[in-house]
Amino acid sequence: MFQNHLLAGKRILVTGGGSGLGREIAARYLELGAQLYICGRRKPVLDGCAAELMQLYGGSVKTFALDIRDAAEVERMVEAIWADGGPLDGLVNNAAGNFVSRTQDLSPRGFDAVANIVLHGTFYVTQAIGKRWIADKHPGSIISIVVTWVRTGAPFVVPSAMSKAGIDVMTKSLAVEWGPYGIRLNAIAPGIFPTEGANKRLSPTEEWKDGVVRNPMKRVGRMSELQNLAVFLMADGVAWLTGETIAIDGAGHYQNGASFTHLADLSDEQWQAMREAIRRKDAQDKQQEAA
């Protein structure tokens, strides 16, 4: 679909790039010639991803293990990237956290766990890079991964819906504020693209697969479709496209409206079972972080 080496010479950071959607986007960028940086909290996962991608596609993938909820850590990472070869050309804000829960059951810690990554962390990274682009008079492209819930709202994922809506508004606001500097901001709102982490936290008792999910096309998304959209938005040929949020969900949100409405019918016992399944996944991830 794209010319080989379309992204050659571009230096791109993908947050949360060691797994899930971030890894898939990073892989396609590397395949098309970009020089990559990926960051996340789990150093072994990041390094394993970098090694696998370079074995497949060659090129350069460098890793930074940090918590983007810490603005000082973000500043140190961005300084190190600039020192490693100059300004970035692109940023993909992909790092996120989410889980399903009745809002009355949420603790402040649970709310903050999502909002601090999605809203605060995304802003910290965006500002740290954007202010350097402005100072350097260097154009750049920012893509943020949001959700279709920014259009519809979504019950049972309120911290994520609130935080992603903030990122959607940031995209529109900074497209105007930073447009004069040649900085573009756009967002992608994916439908269901199954990954282990998302499936086990948002649908722990039911597998997302073709024929089960509800949308006009009656299927889940293919990773290549998401990758192609992310490449399109990062490439030079659409320099006048900014401030837009593009849904890629087979028109699912038009058909169904808000997501997760079916969870309103769950019993207390079913909610408890879901909480336990999510806790098991969280414990598994913490073991990997400590490894």
C-alpha positions as CSV (number, residue, x, y, z in Angstrom):
1,M,0.0,0.0,0.0
2,F,2.9,2.4,0.7
3,Q,6.3,2.9,-1.0
4,N,9.2,1.2,0.7
5,H,11.2,3.7,2.9
6,L,8.3,6.1,3.0
7,L,9.3,7.0,6.6
8,A,13.1,6.9,6.0
9,G,14.9,9.5,8.0
10,K,12.0,10.1,10.4
11,R,12.7,9.7,14.1
12,I,9.5,8.6,15.9
13,L,8.6,7.9,19.6
14,V,5.8,5.5,20.4
15,T,4.7,5.5,24.0
16,G,3.5,2.1,25.2
17,G,5.3,0.8,22.2
18,G,6.4,-2.6,23.7
19,S,3.1,-4.4,23.4
20,G,-0.4,-4.2,22.0
21,L,-1.4,-1.5,19.5
22,G,1.8,0.5,20.1
23,R,4.0,-2.4,19.1
24,E,2.0,-3.0,15.9
25,I,2.3,0.7,14.9
26,A,6.0,0.8,15.8
27,A,6.6,-2.4,13.7
28,R,5.1,-0.8,10.6
29,Y,7.0,2.4,11.0
30,L,10.2,0.5,11.3
31,E,9.4,-1.6,8.3
32,L,9.0,1.7,6.3
33,G,12.3,3.0,7.4
34,A,11.7,5.1,10.5
35,Q,14.2,5.3,13.4
36,L,12.2,4.3,16.4
37,Y,12.1,5.0,20.1
38,I,9.6,3.1,22.3
39,C,8.9,3.6,26.0
40,G,6.9,1.9,28.7
41,R,7.2,0.7,32.2
42,R,8.5,-2.8,31.6
43,K,12.1,-2.9,30.5
44,P,12.2,-6.6,29.6
45,V,9.1,-6.2,27.4
46,L,10.5,-3.2,25.7
47,D,13.9,-4.8,25.0
48,G,12.3,-8.0,23.8
49,C,10.1,-6.1,21.4
50,A,13.0,-4.0,20.1
51,A,15.1,-7.1,19.5
52,E,12.2,-8.9,17.7
53,L,11.4,-5.9,15.5
54,M,15.0,-5.3,14.5
55,Q,15.4,-8.9,13.7
56,L,12.4,-8.7,11.4
57,Y,13.0,-5.3,9.8
58,G,16.5,-4.2,10.6
59,G,16.9,-0.5,11.5
60,S,17.1,1.0,14.9
61,V,14.7,0.7,17.9
62,K,15.9,2.2,21.2
63,T,14.0,1.8,24.5
64,F,13.2,3.9,27.5
65,A,11.7,2.3,30.7
66,L,9.8,5.0,32.6
67,D,6.5,6.0,34.1
68,I,5.0,8.7,31.9
69,R,2.9,9.8,34.9
70,D,6.2,11.4,36.2
71,A,6.8,14.6,34.3
72,A,10.4,14.8,35.4
73,E,11.1,11.3,34.0
74,V,9.4,12.3,30.7
75,E,11.7,15.4,30.5
76,R,14.8,13.2,31.0
77,M,13.7,10.8,28.3
78,V,13.0,13.5,25.8
79,E,16.3,15.2,26.6
80,A,18.1,11.9,26.0
81,I,16.3,11.4,22.6
82,W,17.3,14.9,21.4
83,A,20.9,14.2,22.6
84,D,20.9,10.9,20.6
85,G,20.6,12.5,17.2
86,G,18.5,15.6,17.2
87,P,14.7,16.4,17.2
88,L,12.1,13.8,16.8
89,D,9.8,14.1,13.8
90,G,6.8,12.2,15.2
91,L,5.1,11.1,18.3
92,V,2.4,8.4,18.9
93,N,0.6,8.8,22.2
94,N,-0.4,5.2,22.7
95,A,0.3,4.5,26.4
96,A,-2.9,3.9,28.3
97,G,-4.6,2.0,31.1
98,N,-8.1,0.8,31.5
99,F,-10.5,-1.7,33.0
100,V,-14.2,-2.2,33.3
101,S,-15.8,-1.4,36.6
102,R,-19.1,0.0,38.0
103,T,-18.4,3.6,38.8
104,Q,-19.7,3.2,42.3
105,D,-17.1,0.5,42.9
106,L,-14.1,2.7,41.8
107,S,-11.6,3.8,44.4
108,P,-9.7,7.1,44.0
109,R,-6.6,5.0,43.4
110,G,-8.3,3.1,40.6
111,F,-9.5,6.3,38.9
112,D,-6.1,7.9,39.2
113,A,-4.4,4.8,37.8
114,V,-6.1,5.4,34.5
115,A,-6.4,9.2,34.5
116,N,-2.8,9.8,35.4
117,I,-1.5,7.7,32.5
118,V,-4.0,8.6,29.8
119,L,-4.6,12.3,30.5
120,H,-1.6,13.5,32.6
121,G,1.0,11.3,31.0
122,T,-0.1,12.0,27.4
123,F,0.0,15.7,28.1
124,Y,3.5,15.5,29.7
125,V,5.0,13.8,26.7
126,T,3.2,16.0,24.2
127,Q,4.3,19.2,25.9
128,A,7.9,18.0,26.4
129,I,8.2,17.3,22.7
130,G,6.1,20.2,21.4
131,K,7.9,22.9,23.2
132,R,11.3,21.6,21.9
133,W,9.9,21.6,18.3
134,I,8.8,25.2,18.7
135,A,12.1,26.2,20.1
136,D,14.0,24.4,17.3
137,K,11.6,25.6,14.6
138,H,11.2,22.0,13.7
139,P,7.8,20.7,12.3
140,G,6.3,17.5,13.7
141,S,3.4,15.2,13.7
142,I,1.5,13.9,16.8
143,I,-1.0,11.0,16.7
144,S,-2.9,10.1,19.8
145,I,-4.8,6.9,20.2
146,V,-8.2,7.6,21.7
147,V,-11.5,5.7,21.6
148,T,-14.9,6.1,19.9
149,W,-16.3,6.9,23.4
150,V,-15.1,10.4,23.0
151,R,-18.1,10.8,20.7
152,T,-20.6,8.7,22.6
153,G,-19.5,8.4,26.2
154,A,-19.2,4.9,27.7
155,P,-20.5,3.5,30.9
156,F,-18.3,1.3,33.1
157,V,-15.1,2.8,31.8
158,V,-15.7,6.3,33.0
159,P,-12.0,7.1,34.0
160,S,-10.9,6.2,30.5
161,A,-13.8,7.9,28.7
162,M,-13.1,11.1,30.6
163,S,-9.4,11.0,30.0
164,K,-9.6,10.1,26.3
165,A,-12.1,12.9,25.8
166,G,-9.5,15.2,27.2
167,I,-6.9,14.0,24.7
168,D,-9.4,14.5,21.9
169,V,-9.9,18.1,23.0
170,M,-6.1,18.5,23.4
171,T,-5.8,17.4,19.8
172,K,-8.2,20.0,18.5
173,S,-6.9,22.7,20.7
174,L,-3.2,22.3,19.9
175,A,-3.8,21.8,16.2
176,V,-4.8,25.5,16.3
177,E,-2.2,26.7,18.8
178,W,0.7,24.9,17.3
179,G,-0.3,24.9,13.6
180,P,1.7,28.1,12.9
181,Y,4.8,26.2,13.9
182,G,4.2,23.4,11.5
183,I,3.1,20.9,14.2
184,R,0.2,18.7,13.3
185,L,-2.0,16.8,15.8
186,N,-4.5,14.1,14.9
187,A,-6.1,11.2,16.7
188,I,-7.2,7.7,15.9
189,A,-10.2,6.2,17.6
190,P,-10.0,2.4,17.1
191,G,-12.8,-0.1,17.5
192,I,-12.0,-3.6,18.6
193,F,-8.5,-4.7,17.6
194,P,-7.9,-7.6,19.9
195,T,-4.9,-7.6,22.1
196,E,-4.3,-9.8,25.2
197,G,-4.2,-6.8,27.6
198,A,-7.3,-5.1,26.3
199,N,-9.4,-8.3,26.0
200,K,-8.6,-9.4,29.5
201,R,-9.3,-6.0,31.1
202,L,-12.3,-4.9,29.1
203,S,-14.0,-8.3,28.3
204,P,-12.4,-10.8,30.6
205,T,-15.2,-13.3,30.3
206,E,-15.7,-13.2,26.5
207,E,-13.2,-13.4,23.7
208,W,-13.4,-10.7,21.0
209,K,-13.5,-12.4,17.6
210,D,-15.2,-12.3,14.2
211,G,-18.9,-13.0,14.3
212,V,-19.2,-12.2,18.0
213,V,-18.6,-8.4,18.1
214,R,-21.4,-6.1,17.0
215,N,-20.7,-3.8,14.1
216,P,-22.0,-3.6,10.5
217,M,-19.1,-5.6,9.2
218,K,-19.5,-8.2,12.0
219,R,-15.8,-8.6,12.6
220,V,-12.9,-7.2,14.6
221,G,-10.3,-4.9,13.1
222,R,-7.2,-6.2,11.4
223,M,-3.9,-4.8,12.7
224,S,-2.8,-4.0,9.2
225,E,-5.7,-1.6,8.9
226,L,-4.7,0.3,12.0
227,Q,-1.1,0.3,10.9
228,N,-2.0,1.8,7.5
229,L,-4.0,4.6,9.1
230,A,-1.1,5.4,11.5
231,V,1.3,5.6,8.6
232,F,-1.0,7.8,6.5
233,L,-1.3,10.3,9.3
234,M,2.5,10.3,10.0
235,A,3.6,10.6,6.4
236,D,4.5,13.9,4.7
237,G,1.9,13.9,2.0
238,V,-1.0,15.0,4.3
239,A,0.6,18.1,5.8
240,W,-2.7,20.0,5.7
241,L,-4.6,17.4,7.8
242,T,-4.6,18.4,11.4
243,G,-7.1,18.6,14.3
244,E,-9.0,15.5,13.3
245,T,-10.1,12.3,15.2
246,I,-10.6,9.4,12.8
247,A,-12.6,6.4,13.9
248,I,-11.7,3.0,12.5
249,D,-14.3,0.6,13.8
250,G,-16.4,-0.6,10.9
251,A,-19.0,2.1,11.8
252,G,-19.6,0.2,15.0
253,H,-20.2,3.3,17.1
254,Y,-22.8,4.6,14.6
255,Q,-24.7,1.3,14.9
256,N,-24.3,0.7,18.6
257,G,-23.9,4.0,20.2
258,A,-22.0,3.9,23.5
259,S,-19.8,0.8,24.3
260,F,-20.3,-1.5,27.3
261,T,-24.0,-0.8,27.7
262,H,-24.6,-4.6,27.9
263,L,-22.8,-4.7,31.2
264,A,-25.7,-3.0,32.9
265,D,-27.4,-6.4,33.1
266,L,-24.6,-8.1,35.1
267,S,-25.3,-9.3,38.6
268,D,-23.1,-8.5,41.6
269,E,-21.6,-12.0,41.3
270,Q,-20.7,-11.5,37.7
271,W,-19.0,-8.2,38.5
272,Q,-17.0,-9.9,41.2
273,A,-15.9,-12.6,38.7
274,M,-14.8,-9.9,36.3
275,R,-12.9,-8.0,39.0
276,E,-11.0,-11.2,39.9
277,A,-10.1,-11.9,36.3
278,I,-8.8,-8.4,35.9
279,R,-6.8,-8.7,39.2
280,R,-5.2,-11.9,37.9
281,K,-4.1,-10.1,34.7
282,D,-2.7,-7.2,36.7
283,A,-0.7,-9.5,39.0
284,Q,0.7,-11.3,35.9
285,D,1.9,-7.9,34.5
286,K,3.5,-6.9,37.8
287,Q,5.4,-10.2,37.8
288,Q,6.7,-9.4,34.3
289,E,7.6,-5.8,35.4
290,A,9.7,-7.2,38.3
291,A,11.5,-9.8,36.2
